[in-house]
Amino acid sequence: SVRLPRTDVRGSATHPARGGDLWTLSCPFGFHRDNVKWSEEQAAAAERKVQENSSQLVCPEKQADYEVNAHKYWDDFYKVHENGFFKDRHWLFTEFPELAPSHDHLVNLHLEKQKNEVSKPRSSEDGPGLAAEQHKRPCTSHGCETRVPPVEEPVTQKLTHLEICADDFPGSSATYRILEVGCGVGNTVFPILQTNNNPDLFVYCCDFSATAIELVKTNSEYDPSRCFAFVHDLCDEDQSYPMPKDSLDVIVLIFVLSAIVPDKMQKAISKLSRLLKPGGVMLLRDYGRYDMAQLRFKKGQCLSGNFYVRGDGTRVYFFTQDELDTLFTAAGLEKVQNVVDRRLQVNRGKQLTMYRVWIQCKYSKPLVPSASQHVPTPHTT
C-alpha cells in the first residue's frame, strides 16, 4: 500500500479554505489515521453538502475576472505570505523516489509497475462516489490499475544515450532533468536541490506568479548552475517552455492542476507530455472529491461543478481518479499509479474532526510510441 505524507501544502489555521495541512501531527494534541473508509451515510452527507454549496454559482462577470486576473490574485497571495505559508516537502523522496539521488529511473519504474500488477484485489467498502477505481488488476489498498508494457533492454540502453536535437538551452548538458510546474516559492525545488547532489541533475521550476519566481531566485539556496526558474502560464497555448520536447525525465505537479479552469486542463497536460523523454514520468498530488476543503465552501463560491473560488480570488478543483486518468491517458501517458488517500485528522484541543481526500498519480511516457495515440479532448465537468 501507499502511505501518503502527514503534512502537506495549502493549509493553515488562518486559511482553512485552502485545504492541506490543518492541525496535523505538528500539534501535540492531535492525531491522524490513514486510509479511512467512508460509510455510505458519510459519502451521502458529503454529496449533499456539495450539492448545497454548488446551488448558487458565482456570476459570469466575476468568473471572467477570476480567469483574466488569475496571475494578479496569486501575486497578491505571495506578496502577503512570501515564503512563510507552505512547508518544504521533504516527504517527496519517499512518495516519489524519481526525485531522489542515485535513482535508476527506468529500472525502478518497471519494477513498480510489476509490483502493482501482482498486488491482490481489494474489495470496495467505500461510499458511493468515493470508491477507488475497480480495474482488471487493482492494487491492494487503493484500486489502482497497472498496464505493464514489455521493456526491451536494447530500447532502455538507447534511451540512456538519448541526444536532444536542439540548440543549447538551460540545463542542456545535464543528463537528468526535472521540471516542477507551479513551484510557488520553492518548497519542492529546494528540498530536491538540497538532497539530490547528482552533478548531472538540472531542475527547472515555473510559476504563474512573477512574485513567487522572484522569491525563488532571491533565495540563498537558488543556484543558477543547477536550477532555472521562470514565469510561465500553464494555460497559454502560445507560450513555449525553455526546453525542447523529449528532454525531461520527470515533471512534478503538486497541488497545481486544481488551480486552473477545468476546460484548459487537457491541453496543459498534453503540452507537458510532449516535453517528457520516452520512459519519463509525470508525478501529481492534488485534491480529491469531497475533501474537507470542498465541503467547507459556502454558497456563492462555486464557479462550476467541483470548481470553487477562495476568499483571496485563487481557485481550486476537486478531482476523481477517473478524471485524472482520462487527462493523462488522453495525453498518451500510461498509468503507473493512481491512488486515493482518505485521512482522518483530529484536533482534540479544538474538538475538530476533519476528513482529507487527496489523490496521488504517476503516469509514464511509453518507451515505444503506440500505433494509435489518443486524441486530446477538452476536460469538462
N, C-alpha and C positions, 0 to 999 in steps of 0.2 A: 504494500500500500504506500501511498504518498503522504508524507507528513508536511503540511504547509507551515510556514513560519508563524511564530506567535505575534510578531509585530509587523506593522505594515504602514503604508503611507496614507495620506488623506484623512487624518483623524486627530482630533484633539478635544479636550474638554470644552474648548471655547468655540469649536466649529463642528458640532455633531453631524450636521447635514453632509459633511464632506466624507463621511464613512471612515474606513480604515481602522486605526488602532485606538479605540475608545476604551480607556480604563482597563488595560490588559494586565498581564502579569508584572508589569513595572510597578503596579500598585500592590503593596503587601497584603491588602485586604481583599484582593480579587483573585479569581481563578478562571480557567477556561477548559473546555472539553472539545476535543476534535471529533470530526465525522459524526456529528449528532444526527440522528434520524428524526425526520419530521412526521408527526401523525397526520392523518387525513384532515382532522379538525384544525390543526395548526396551519396546514397548507391552505385550507379553505378560508381561514381567517385572514391569511396574508393576501390571498387573491381579492377578498372583499375590500381590504384596505387599499390595495392598488386601484381597484375599480372606483373607490371613493375619491382618492386624491387625483385621479385622472379624469374625473367627471367635468372639470372646468379647466379648459385649456388657456394658455397664455394667448393674448390677442395677436393677430398676424403682424401688426406694426412692431410690437415688442420682439416677436420672434425674429423678424428681419434684423432688428437692431442687435440682438444677441449673436447673430451669424456674421453680420458685416463687421461688427466691432469686437469679435471674439478675441483678437490679439490684445485689444485695449484692456479687456476685463482680466486677462491673465497677466498683463504687465502690471496692472494695479495690484493684483494679488501678490506678486513677487516684490513689488515696491513696499508693501506693508509688512510682509513676513520675511523677506530676504531669504537667508538660509537657515532660519530658526524654526520652520514649520515641520519639515519632513525629517525623518531619521535615516541615517545611512543604512543601506540594505545589505548588511553582511550575510544575511541568510541566503543570498542569491547563489552562493557557491555550493550549498547543499542541494537546493532545488534545481539549479541549472549548472551542472558541472562543466558544461561547454565554456563557461566563463572563467574556470579555474586554471591555474598554471599546469603545464605539462599534460594537457588534455589531448588524447588521441581522438579527435572528433569523430572521424568516420567509423572507427572500430567501436567506440562506445555507443554511437548512435545505433549501429546494427545490433549490438548486444542488448540495448534497451528495448528495441523492437521485439527481439526474440523473447526476452523476459516477459514482456507484456502479453505476447501471444499465448504463452503456455500458462498464464495465470488462470486460476479456477473461476468459473462463472459466479456471479453474485446475484442473489435474489433481490428484487426491488421491494423495499419496505417503506420507501419514502412516499410522501403525499403526492397527489396529482400535480403536475406541472413542475415538480422538483426532483423527480426520479432521474437518476443518471441514465444516459443513453444505453439502450439494450441492443447490442450488436451480436454478430455471429460469434465473436470471441471477446467478451468483455473482460476487463481487468478485475482483480479480486475485490477492490474496495470501491471503485467509482464507476465501473462500467465503461471504460474507455476502450474503443476498438483499435486494433492494430492491424495494418496490412503490411506484410513484410516482403518487399521485392527482393529477388536474389541479388546478392552483392558479388560481383565478379572481381577477383583480385586484380586482374590487369587494369580494369577501369579505375579502381581505387588508387593503384600506383600511378596512373597517368594524372589523376587529379592532384596528387602531391606536387607535381611539377607544372601545374596549370599556369599558363602565361596569360597575362591580361593585355589584350591588344588595345592600348590606348596611350595617349600622351601621359607624361608624368602628372600625377595627382597627389594630394596629401596622403601619405602612407603607402605610396606605390611600391616602395622597397620592402614593405612588410610581407610576411607570408601568412599571417593570421590576423584577420580584420573583423572587428566588432562594431556595429552601429547601434546606438540607443536612440530611439525616436521618442521625443517628449522627455528630454533628460532633466527638465527643471533646473535645479541649482547643482546637480551633480551627485545626487545621493546613490546612484548606481555606478556612475563613471569612476568616481574617486575610489570607492572600495575595490573596483576592478584594477585600477592602476596601482593601488597600494599592495594588493595581494598577488597579482599576476606580474611577475618580473621577467617574463619571457621577452628577450630582446627582439624577437620577431613579431611581437604584438603591436598593433596600432588600433586605437579606439576612436571612433567618431561619435559625436553626440550633437543632437539638434533639438531645438525647441521653437515653438510658435512665438514665444515671448523674447523680445530683444533684451529685456531686463534680466531674465533668467540666464541667458547666454553671457551677458556681461558679468554676472555674478560668478559664473563658472570660470571665465577667463581671468578674473581677478583673484581667484582662489589660489593660495600659496601652493596647492598640490597640482595645479594645472601645468603640464609640461608639453609645450608645442611639438617637441620631438617625438612624443608618444600619443598625442591626442589632438584632435581638431574639432573645435566647437563652432557651430554655425546656426544662424537663424533659418528656419525652414517651415513652410506651411504644408503640412501633410496633405491637405486637400487641394492644393494648387497644381492642376494638371500640367501647367506650362513651366513650372519651376523645376529645374533639374537638380539632382544630387551631385556632390563634388567627386563622386567615384563612378567608374563605368559599370555596366551590367556584368553579372557573373564574377564579381570581385569580392563579395563579402562572405565570411564564414558564418557569422551569427548576426541576427537582427533582434533587438530586445524591445518589447512593448510592455511597459509596466504601468498599468492604470492610465493609459493614454488614448487607446482606441475609443473608449467610452466617452471621451471628451468631445468627439466630433459628431456632426449631424449624421444620422444613420444612412441616409441616401448616398453619402460620399465614402462610406467605409470600404466598399468593394474595390473601387478604383484605387484607393490608397494602398490597400493590401496587395493588389495585383502589381502596382508600380514597384512596391518594395520587393516583391517576389523576384522581379527581374534582376535585382541587384545581387541576389544570392548566387554563390557558386553552386554547381551540381553537388549535392551532398550537404549543402549549407542548411542551417536550421533557423526558424523563426520562433522566438520564445515570447509567450504572453502570459500576463496575470492581470485579471480585471474583475469588475463587479458582476456577481451573478444575480439572477432574477429573485426577487423577494429579500434581498439583503436588507438589513436593518435601516440603512441609509435611505433606501427606496420607500420603505414603509413610513418613515418619519416626514416625508414631504407633505405639505399642506395643499389643499385645493388652490388652484391658480398658479402652481409652479410647474405643471405638466406641459410640455411642448408638443409631444405626440406619444404614441404607445411606448411606455417604459423609458421615456427620454424626458429629463427634467432640467430646470434651471435653478441653481443655488441662489442664495441671497446676494452673493457677490457678482452675479452675472455669468459665472462659469457653468458649464453644462455637464450632464452625466447620463449615460445609458446603462441599463442593466440587462446583461446577456443571458441567453440559454446556451447550453453546449451545442445544440443543433445549429443555432445561428452562427456561432464561431466556426463550426466545422464547415458550414456552407461557404463562409467567406474565404477560408484558407484553401479548401479543395477547389473552389472556382478559380483560384489564382494558380492552380497547377501544383499545389503542395500536397504532401502525403502525411497522414496522421501518425505521430509517434505517441502522443499523449494528449488526452482531453479529459480532465478530471474536475470534479466539483467538490469543494470543501465547505460543509455546513458546520459552523463552530458556535458554541455557546460561550459567551463571556459574561461573567457575573461580577458586579461591584457590590460587595457586601456593605461598604460604608454608605453608599448612596441607595442601596436596596434596588439596584437596577439589574435586569436580566436582558441581555442583548444577543440576538442571533445574527451572525455574519454569514454571508454566502459569497464565496469567491470561486473563480474558475481559472485553472492553470492549463496552458496548452504548449505543446511542441509540435511543429509541423516542418517537415524537411522537403527540400527540393530534390526530385528524383536524380539519381546518378546518370541515368539514361532517359532522355525525354520520351514521354509516352507518345504513341502514334496519334492519339486524339486528345488534344488539350481541351480543357474546359473553357467555355466562353464566359468571361466575367459578366455578371448581370448585376444591376443596381441592387443594393441591400435595402429592403423595405420592411416596415413594421406594420 
